[in-house]
Amino acid sequence: MVTDYGEGLRQVLLDEAHIEEVYDFRDSGVFEDATNYPAIVILEDEPDEAAREDNDIRCVRVKANTDKENDRELDEAIIEAVRDHRGEPGYSDEFIDVFDFPQRRLSGPDYWPLMPPEELQVFEKLEDRQDAVIGDVTDAVFQGIRTSANKIYVVDVLDANRIESDDEGDIVTVVPTGESEEYKIETDLLRPFLEGDEVTRWRGNWGGLHVIHPYYAETADNGELDAGLYSQDYLKENLPKTWEFFLEHKNALEGREGGRKDGKDDWYGYIYPKNLGKFEQPKIIQAHICQDATFMLDEVGTWYFSTAYSVLLSDNYRDLTEEMVCQLNSKALDFYFKHITTVKMGGYYEYRSQYVEKLPCVTEDNADVFGTMRETAGEIIDTIDLDSKADRFPEAYLGDYDGELDYISYEWQTRRYPVNADVQADVDDNFTVQAGRSDTINDPAMYSDDREARKLRAEYVHAAVDGRNVKSGEETTIPIPRDDAGVEELLDRLEADRDEVRQTDIGALESVIDEAVYDLFDLTEDEREVVEDYLEVF
């Protein structure tokens, strides 16, 4: 119905057939065995173009997903509903929608957006009110970086929050994700890094990782921003600790992909250094397969990633990056998108660029709502950033703390996804952090002469580990202030941030953006209700 490999067949049917009936079973799972997305199309040969144009297609759209394996009773109920009501256009229940769709509306082979009349009215109005489509305002769609050695380049920073591209001259402690050894390196080449499942709506659910990025931005001959690899001499002279880090891992870096970098001068660079000049520009990062629109805003060009895709707007539209994210995440555009994309099992959709680029958008603020959209998106993003910071306690709070630190190291005895810990006291009023029966954290750095201070230190350690995912044998290092007042200070800051997050209703803020986008496309209250009702099901 919408896939690119079906274009040829769809064109033949448009040119030669009278399409009588279409039964779209989507991901309902009514057919056993292999995963499938069946559609039944009944048609007749029709050489008369006028007759084809005048035809209405009887459509049955299945909307129930069993959500359970081998739930044949529900499957039979769906089939029975199709059998009993396929002759009743306008019929709708929990399983199916029955409607007629004008064949003339299938104007091309790109996709067949079969839908009831009330949905078609909204779909066409979105097209009528657009002044562009996403493809018109896009300069490039590109994939993430390919280092071929993420276990070396991707690191956890132990004593700082998010390090930006202009944070230069400081020294931090890092641990590569593939080992437990600690290294001191300069901040100059560190960039915030998102793993695949951390690309989420509005802002990434960042786990605190950074990538070591030994490249600088430069302008290529064609005028576009590109990236060049820092020379060995530059690294030795200006970033000696980072260069020492590379030397420590030289054998592994040279041996990537069967020794492709063995003996090469650029052995410390990525094997596939593509699109590197595009990352530090305002961009939109999108998840590939998800249940609802999941577009992330990178308003200044902070984030690096590997498995997602990114949309870079054209120069003359780049200052509308925030407004475009608001439109892409809105219910109005998600309604449109779900009519033209491919469905996956379990109610997921494929957010590929070939579908995203067809979405309608508005680049002129004809409803005077761009300011509201931008301000509201900013509130959402600030809240998500604050929540992410709290999840990365204490590391995310140490960048502003200048007191002395001790370090607690603990090796986990049991895999815990996630850690579910408690603070426990013994008869001597000493406190430990206990997770299950096998993991007890008790370290000299948790001791203080004062009982309440000992309790606070245990609460600090609890906040540092509770909710994290750890493997058996994995070692966790927890920086903790040597001074009791420092422990209390950081815990107070953590609680204040958590309070602020709890007091912000992101759902309500998203509703403000949805209403603004409705205004942008001039949808009536009835048309807005059609969108909302559709998205309750699909």
C-alpha positions as CSV (number, residue, x, y, z in Angstrom):
1,M,0.0,0.0,0.0
2,V,2.8,2.4,0.8
3,T,6.1,0.6,0.3
4,D,8.6,1.8,-2.4
5,Y,8.9,-1.7,-3.9
6,G,5.1,-1.6,-4.6
7,E,5.1,1.5,-6.8
8,G,5.2,-0.3,-10.1
9,L,2.3,-2.6,-9.2
10,R,0.3,0.4,-7.9
11,Q,0.8,2.3,-11.1
12,V,-0.4,-0.7,-13.2
13,L,-3.5,-1.0,-11.1
14,L,-4.2,2.7,-11.5
15,D,-3.8,2.6,-15.3
16,E,-5.7,-0.6,-15.9
17,A,-8.0,-1.7,-13.1
18,H,-11.3,-0.9,-11.5
19,I,-10.5,-1.4,-7.8
20,E,-13.5,-2.9,-6.1
21,E,-12.5,-3.8,-2.6
22,V,-9.4,-3.4,-0.3
23,Y,-9.0,-5.2,3.0
24,D,-6.1,-3.9,5.0
25,F,-5.2,-6.2,7.9
26,R,-2.2,-4.1,8.9
27,D,-0.4,-5.7,11.9
28,S,-3.5,-7.3,13.4
29,G,-1.9,-10.8,13.4
30,V,-5.0,-12.6,12.1
31,F,-2.9,-14.9,9.9
32,E,-0.8,-17.5,11.7
33,D,2.9,-18.3,11.5
34,A,5.3,-15.7,10.0
35,T,5.0,-12.0,10.7
36,N,3.0,-10.5,7.9
37,Y,1.1,-7.3,7.0
38,P,-1.6,-8.6,4.6
39,A,-3.9,-6.7,2.3
40,I,-6.5,-8.3,0.0
41,V,-7.3,-6.3,-3.1
42,I,-10.2,-7.3,-5.4
43,L,-10.3,-5.7,-8.8
44,E,-11.5,-5.9,-12.4
45,D,-9.8,-5.0,-15.7
46,E,-11.1,-1.6,-16.7
47,P,-9.7,0.1,-19.9
48,D,-12.0,3.2,-19.5
49,E,-10.2,5.9,-17.6
50,A,-13.4,7.8,-16.9
51,A,-14.9,4.7,-15.3
52,R,-11.8,4.2,-13.2
53,E,-11.9,7.9,-12.1
54,D,-15.6,7.6,-11.1
55,N,-15.1,4.5,-9.0
56,D,-15.4,4.3,-5.2
57,I,-13.3,1.6,-3.5
58,R,-14.9,-0.3,-0.7
59,C,-12.3,-0.4,2.1
60,V,-12.1,-2.3,5.3
61,R,-9.3,-1.3,7.7
62,V,-8.5,-3.6,10.6
63,K,-7.4,-1.7,13.7
64,A,-7.2,-4.3,16.4
65,N,-3.8,-5.8,17.3
66,T,-4.1,-9.0,19.4
67,D,-1.1,-8.1,21.5
68,K,-1.0,-11.8,22.5
69,E,0.4,-14.8,20.8
70,N,-2.1,-17.3,19.5
71,D,-5.1,-15.3,20.6
72,R,-7.3,-17.0,18.0
73,E,-10.6,-16.0,19.6
74,L,-9.8,-12.3,18.9
75,D,-8.6,-13.1,15.4
76,E,-11.9,-14.9,14.7
77,A,-13.8,-11.9,16.1
78,I,-11.9,-9.6,13.6
79,I,-12.7,-11.9,10.7
80,E,-16.3,-12.1,11.7
81,A,-16.6,-8.3,11.9
82,V,-15.1,-8.1,8.4
83,R,-17.5,-10.7,7.1
84,D,-20.6,-9.2,8.7
85,H,-20.0,-5.5,8.1
86,R,-18.0,-5.1,4.9
87,G,-21.1,-3.9,3.1
88,E,-21.8,-1.1,5.5
89,P,-19.7,2.0,4.6
90,G,-19.5,4.3,7.7
91,Y,-19.4,1.3,10.1
92,S,-16.8,1.4,12.8
93,D,-16.2,-0.7,15.9
94,E,-13.2,-1.8,18.1
95,F,-12.0,-4.0,15.3
96,I,-12.6,-2.4,11.9
97,D,-13.5,0.7,9.9
98,V,-15.6,0.3,6.8
99,F,-15.6,3.2,4.2
100,D,-15.6,4.1,0.6
101,F,-12.6,5.9,-0.9
102,P,-12.6,7.6,-4.4
103,Q,-10.2,5.9,-6.8
104,R,-9.4,9.2,-8.4
105,R,-7.8,10.3,-5.2
106,L,-5.1,7.7,-5.8
107,S,-3.4,10.1,-8.1
108,G,0.0,8.5,-8.2
109,P,2.0,5.4,-7.3
110,D,3.9,6.9,-4.3
111,Y,1.5,5.6,-1.7
112,W,-2.2,4.8,-1.3
113,P,-3.5,6.6,1.8
114,L,-6.9,4.8,2.1
115,M,-8.9,6.4,4.9
116,P,-12.5,7.3,5.8
117,P,-14.0,10.6,4.5
118,E,-13.6,12.6,7.7
119,E,-9.9,11.6,7.9
120,L,-9.4,12.4,4.2
121,Q,-10.8,15.9,4.7
122,V,-8.2,16.6,7.4
123,F,-5.4,14.9,5.3
124,E,-6.2,17.1,2.3
125,K,-6.5,20.2,4.4
126,L,-3.0,19.7,5.8
127,E,-1.8,19.5,2.2
128,D,-3.8,22.6,1.3
129,R,-2.4,24.7,4.2
130,Q,1.2,23.7,3.7
131,D,3.7,26.1,2.1
132,A,6.4,23.4,1.8
133,V,7.1,19.8,2.6
134,I,9.9,18.7,4.8
135,G,12.0,17.6,1.8
136,D,11.8,21.1,0.4
137,V,13.5,22.6,3.5
138,T,16.1,19.9,4.1
139,D,19.7,20.1,3.0
140,A,20.9,16.6,4.1
141,V,19.8,13.4,5.9
142,F,22.8,11.6,7.4
143,Q,23.7,8.7,9.6
144,G,25.8,8.8,12.8
145,I,29.6,8.3,13.2
146,R,31.3,5.0,12.6
147,T,34.4,4.6,14.7
148,S,34.7,0.8,14.5
149,A,36.0,1.0,18.1
150,N,33.2,2.4,20.3
151,K,34.6,0.5,23.3
152,I,37.7,2.8,23.1
153,Y,36.3,6.1,21.7
154,V,33.1,6.2,23.8
155,V,33.9,6.9,27.4
156,D,32.2,7.6,30.7
157,V,33.3,10.9,32.3
158,L,33.6,10.5,36.1
159,D,34.0,14.0,37.3
160,A,32.0,16.4,35.0
161,N,28.6,17.0,33.6
162,R,28.0,17.4,29.8
163,I,31.1,18.6,28.0
164,E,30.4,20.9,25.1
165,S,32.6,21.5,22.0
166,D,33.8,24.8,23.4
167,D,34.9,23.4,26.8
168,E,38.6,23.5,26.4
169,G,41.7,23.3,28.7
170,D,40.3,21.3,31.6
171,I,41.3,17.8,32.6
172,V,38.7,15.1,33.4
173,T,38.8,11.4,34.4
174,V,37.3,9.0,31.8
175,V,36.7,5.2,31.6
176,P,36.2,3.7,28.1
177,T,33.0,1.7,27.9
178,G,35.0,-1.4,27.0
179,E,37.2,-1.5,30.1
180,S,37.4,-0.4,33.7
181,E,40.7,1.5,33.6
182,E,40.6,5.2,34.4
183,Y,42.5,7.8,32.3
184,K,43.0,11.5,32.6
185,I,42.4,13.4,29.3
186,E,41.8,17.0,28.2
187,T,38.2,18.0,27.6
188,D,38.9,19.5,24.1
189,L,38.0,16.5,22.0
190,L,35.1,15.2,24.1
191,R,31.6,15.4,22.7
192,P,28.3,14.2,24.2
193,F,27.3,10.9,22.7
194,L,23.9,9.2,22.4
195,E,23.5,5.4,22.2
196,G,20.7,4.1,20.0
197,D,18.0,3.8,22.5
198,E,18.8,7.2,24.0
199,V,17.4,9.1,21.0
200,T,14.0,10.1,22.4
201,R,11.3,12.7,21.8
202,W,12.4,16.3,22.1
203,R,15.7,15.5,23.9
204,G,17.8,12.4,24.3
205,N,17.6,10.3,27.4
206,W,21.3,10.8,27.7
207,G,23.2,8.3,29.9
208,G,26.3,10.5,30.3
209,L,28.6,9.1,27.7
210,H,31.0,11.1,25.5
211,V,32.9,10.3,22.4
212,I,36.6,11.2,21.9
213,H,36.5,13.1,18.6
214,P,40.0,13.8,17.2
215,Y,38.7,16.1,14.4
216,Y,38.4,19.8,13.8
217,A,35.9,21.7,11.6
218,E,37.0,23.2,8.3
219,T,35.4,24.6,5.2
220,A,35.7,22.4,2.1
221,D,36.3,23.6,-1.4
222,N,32.6,23.5,-2.1
223,G,31.9,25.8,0.8
224,E,30.4,23.2,3.0
225,L,31.6,22.5,6.6
226,D,33.9,19.4,6.7
227,A,36.2,17.9,9.3
228,G,39.9,17.3,9.4
229,L,41.9,15.0,11.6
230,Y,44.2,16.6,14.1
231,S,47.8,15.8,13.4
232,Q,50.0,13.7,15.7
233,D,52.2,16.8,16.3
234,Y,49.2,18.9,17.3
235,L,48.0,16.3,19.8
236,K,51.5,15.7,21.3
237,E,52.0,19.4,21.8
238,N,48.5,20.7,22.8
239,L,46.7,17.6,24.2
240,P,49.4,15.4,25.6
241,K,47.1,13.4,27.9
242,T,44.7,12.6,25.1
243,W,47.6,11.6,22.9
244,E,48.9,9.3,25.7
245,F,45.4,7.8,25.8
246,F,45.6,7.0,22.0
247,L,49.0,5.5,22.4
248,E,47.7,3.2,25.2
249,H,45.2,1.9,22.7
250,K,47.4,2.0,19.6
251,N,47.5,-1.8,19.0
252,A,43.7,-2.1,19.2
253,L,43.1,1.0,17.0
254,E,45.5,-0.2,14.3
255,G,43.9,-3.6,14.3
256,R,40.4,-2.5,13.6
257,E,38.6,-4.4,10.8
258,G,41.5,-6.8,10.1
259,G,44.3,-4.3,10.5
260,R,43.0,-1.6,8.1
261,K,44.9,1.1,10.1
262,D,48.1,-0.9,10.7
263,G,51.1,1.3,10.0
264,K,48.9,4.3,8.9
265,D,49.6,7.8,10.1
266,D,45.9,8.3,10.9
267,W,45.6,5.2,13.0
268,Y,43.9,7.1,15.8
269,G,41.1,8.4,13.5
270,Y,37.7,6.8,12.7
271,I,37.7,4.3,9.9
272,Y,34.6,5.9,8.3
273,P,34.9,9.7,8.9
274,K,31.8,10.6,7.0
275,N,29.4,13.6,7.6
276,L,31.6,14.8,10.5
277,G,31.2,18.5,9.5
278,K,27.5,18.3,9.9
279,F,27.2,17.3,13.6
280,E,28.0,20.6,15.2
281,Q,25.2,22.5,13.5
282,P,21.6,22.9,14.5
283,K,19.9,19.7,13.5
284,I,17.0,17.3,14.1
285,I,17.8,13.7,15.2
286,Q,15.1,11.1,14.5
287,A,14.5,7.6,15.8
288,H,14.0,5.0,13.1
289,I,11.2,2.7,14.3
290,C,8.8,3.9,17.1
291,Q,5.2,4.0,18.0
292,D,4.8,7.8,17.8
293,A,6.8,10.7,16.3
294,T,10.2,10.8,18.0
295,F,12.1,13.8,16.8
296,M,14.9,15.2,19.0
297,L,16.0,18.8,18.9
298,D,19.7,19.7,18.8
299,E,19.4,23.4,18.6
300,V,23.1,24.3,18.7
301,G,24.8,21.1,17.4
302,T,25.8,19.4,20.6
303,W,25.0,15.7,20.1
304,Y,26.9,12.9,18.4
305,F,25.4,9.5,17.8
306,S,25.9,6.3,15.8
307,T,22.7,4.4,15.1
308,A,20.1,7.2,14.5
309,Y,19.6,9.6,11.6
310,S,19.8,13.3,11.5
311,V,18.1,16.0,9.4
312,L,20.0,19.2,8.6
313,L,17.8,21.9,7.3
314,S,18.8,24.1,4.3
315,D,20.7,27.3,5.2
316,N,17.7,29.6,4.6
317,Y,15.5,27.4,6.9
318,R,18.0,26.4,9.5
319,D,16.9,29.1,12.0
320,L,13.5,27.3,11.9
321,T,14.9,24.1,13.3
322,E,13.0,24.4,16.6
323,E,9.7,25.2,14.8
324,M,10.2,22.2,12.5
325,V,10.8,19.9,15.4
326,C,7.5,21.1,17.0
327,Q,5.6,20.4,13.8
328,L,7.2,17.0,13.3
329,N,6.4,16.0,16.9
330,S,2.8,17.3,16.7
331,K,-0.3,15.2,16.5
332,A,-1.3,16.9,13.2
333,L,1.8,15.7,11.3
334,D,1.9,12.3,13.0
335,F,-1.7,11.8,11.9
336,Y,-0.6,12.6,8.3
337,F,2.6,10.5,8.6
338,K,0.8,7.3,9.9
339,H,-1.3,7.3,6.8
340,I,1.7,7.2,4.4
341,T,4.3,5.1,6.2
342,T,4.8,1.3,6.7
343,V,3.4,-0.3,9.9
344,K,5.4,-2.7,11.9
345,M,4.2,-5.4,14.4
346,G,3.1,-4.2,17.8
347,G,1.9,-0.7,16.6
348,Y,5.3,0.6,15.5
349,Y,5.9,2.7,12.4
350,E,9.0,3.2,10.3
351,Y,10.1,6.8,10.3
352,R,12.3,6.6,7.2
353,S,13.4,9.7,5.4
354,Q,11.5,8.8,2.3
355,Y,8.3,9.2,4.3
356,V,9.3,12.1,6.5
357,E,10.3,14.2,3.5
358,K,6.7,14.1,2.2
359,L,5.2,15.6,5.4
360,P,3.5,19.0,5.0
361,C,5.0,21.9,6.9
362,V,4.6,25.7,7.3
363,T,7.6,28.0,7.2
364,E,5.7,31.4,7.5
365,D,4.2,32.2,10.9
366,N,0.7,33.0,9.5
367,A,-1.0,32.1,12.8
368,D,1.5,34.0,15.0
369,V,2.4,30.8,17.0
370,F,6.1,30.3,16.3
371,G,7.1,32.2,19.4
372,T,4.8,30.0,21.5
373,M,6.1,26.8,19.9
374,R,9.7,27.8,20.5
375,E,9.2,28.9,24.1
376,T,7.2,25.8,25.0
377,A,9.7,23.4,23.3
378,G,12.4,25.1,25.4
379,E,10.5,24.4,28.6
380,I,10.2,20.7,27.6
381,I,13.8,20.4,26.7
382,D,15.0,22.2,29.9
383,T,12.9,19.8,32.0
384,I,14.2,16.7,30.2
385,D,17.8,17.9,30.5
386,L,17.3,18.5,34.2
387,D,15.8,15.0,34.6
388,S,18.7,13.5,32.7
389,K,21.1,15.4,35.0
390,A,19.5,14.0,38.1
391,D,19.7,10.5,36.7
392,R,23.5,10.9,36.4
393,F,24.1,11.9,40.0
394,P,26.7,12.5,41.2
395,E,28.9,12.9,38.1
396,A,26.6,15.5,36.6
397,Y,26.9,17.7,39.7
398,L,30.6,17.6,40.2
399,G,31.5,20.1,37.5
400,D,30.5,23.0,39.8
401,Y,31.9,21.4,43.0
402,D,35.4,22.4,43.8
403,G,35.9,20.5,47.1
404,E,38.1,17.4,47.5
405,L,36.8,14.0,46.5
406,D,37.2,10.5,47.6
407,Y,36.3,7.5,45.4
408,I,34.2,4.5,46.3
409,S,34.8,1.5,44.0
410,Y,32.4,-1.5,44.1
411,E,32.3,-4.6,42.0
412,W,28.7,-5.9,41.6
413,Q,28.1,-9.5,42.5
414,T,24.8,-9.9,40.6
415,R,23.4,-8.5,37.3
416,R,20.8,-5.9,38.2
417,Y,18.6,-4.2,35.5
418,P,18.0,-2.0,37.3
419,V,19.6,-1.7,40.8
420,N,16.9,-1.6,43.4
421,A,18.8,-0.6,46.6
422,D,18.0,0.5,50.2
423,V,19.9,2.3,52.9
424,Q,20.2,0.0,56.0
425,A,21.5,0.7,59.5
426,D,23.2,-1.7,61.8
427,V,23.1,-1.8,65.6
428,D,26.1,0.5,65.8
429,D,24.4,3.2,63.7
430,N,26.6,2.5,60.7
431,F,24.9,2.7,57.3
432,T,25.2,0.6,54.2
433,V,23.6,0.4,50.8
434,Q,22.0,-3.0,50.1
435,A,20.8,-4.3,46.8
436,G,19.3,-7.8,47.1
437,R,21.1,-10.4,49.2
438,S,24.4,-10.3,47.4
439,D,25.4,-6.6,47.0
440,T,26.3,-4.5,50.0
441,I,28.2,-1.3,49.6
442,N,30.2,-0.3,52.7
443,D,33.3,1.8,52.2
444,P,35.5,3.9,54.5
445,A,34.6,6.9,52.4
446,M,31.0,6.5,53.7
447,Y,32.1,6.9,57.4
448,S,31.8,10.1,59.5
449,D,32.0,10.7,63.2
450,D,28.5,12.2,63.1
451,R,25.6,9.7,62.8
452,E,23.5,12.0,60.6
453,A,26.4,12.6,58.3
454,R,27.0,8.9,58.0
455,K,23.3,8.5,57.0
456,L,23.6,11.2,54.4
457,R,26.7,9.6,53.0
458,A,24.8,6.3,52.6
459,E,21.9,8.2,51.0
460,Y,24.4,9.8,48.6
461,V,25.7,6.4,47.5
462,H,22.1,5.1,47.2
463,A,21.3,8.0,44.9
464,A,24.4,7.3,42.8
465,V,23.5,3.6,42.2
466,D,19.7,3.2,42.5
467,G,18.1,2.7,39.1
468,R,21.3,2.1,37.2
469,N,21.8,-1.0,35.1
470,V,24.9,-3.1,36.1
471,K,26.3,-6.4,35.1
472,S,27.8,-9.1,37.4
473,G,31.5,-8.3,37.8
474,E,31.1,-4.7,36.6
475,E,33.0,-2.1,38.7
476,T,31.3,1.1,39.7
477,T,33.3,4.1,40.8
478,I,31.4,6.7,42.9
479,P,33.1,10.1,43.5
480,I,32.0,11.5,47.0
481,P,33.0,14.7,48.7
482,R,35.5,14.3,51.5
483,D,33.7,17.1,53.4
484,D,30.3,16.2,55.0
485,A,29.0,19.6,54.0
486,G,29.8,18.9,50.4
487,V,27.7,15.7,50.6
488,E,24.8,17.6,52.0
489,E,25.2,20.3,49.3
490,L,25.1,17.9,46.4
491,L,22.1,16.0,47.8
492,D,20.2,19.3,48.3
493,R,20.9,20.3,44.7
494,L,19.7,16.9,43.5
495,E,16.5,17.1,45.4
496,A,15.8,20.6,44.2
497,D,16.2,19.4,40.6
498,R,13.9,16.5,41.1
499,D,11.3,18.7,42.6
500,E,11.4,21.0,39.6
501,V,11.0,18.1,37.2
502,R,8.1,16.7,39.2
503,Q,6.3,20.1,39.0
504,T,6.6,20.3,35.2
505,D,3.8,18.6,33.2
506,I,5.4,17.8,29.8
507,G,2.1,16.3,28.5
508,A,0.4,19.7,29.1
509,L,3.3,21.5,27.4
510,E,3.0,19.2,24.4
511,S,-0.7,20.0,24.2
512,V,0.2,23.7,23.9
513,I,2.4,22.8,20.9
514,D,-0.3,20.6,19.4
515,E,-2.8,23.4,19.6
516,A,-0.3,25.9,18.0
517,V,0.3,23.5,15.1
518,Y,-3.5,23.0,14.7
519,D,-3.7,26.8,14.4
520,L,-0.9,26.9,11.9
521,F,-2.8,24.6,9.6
522,D,-6.2,26.2,10.5
523,L,-7.9,23.0,11.6
524,T,-11.4,23.4,13.1
525,E,-12.4,21.8,16.4
526,D,-14.1,19.0,14.6
527,E,-11.0,18.4,12.5
528,R,-8.8,18.4,15.6
529,E,-11.1,15.8,17.1
530,V,-10.6,13.6,14.1
531,V,-6.9,13.7,14.5
532,E,-7.1,12.9,18.2
533,D,-9.5,10.0,17.7
534,Y,-7.3,8.5,15.0
535,L,-4.2,8.7,17.2
536,E,-6.0,7.0,20.1
537,V,-6.1,3.9,17.9
538,F,-3.2,4.1,15.6
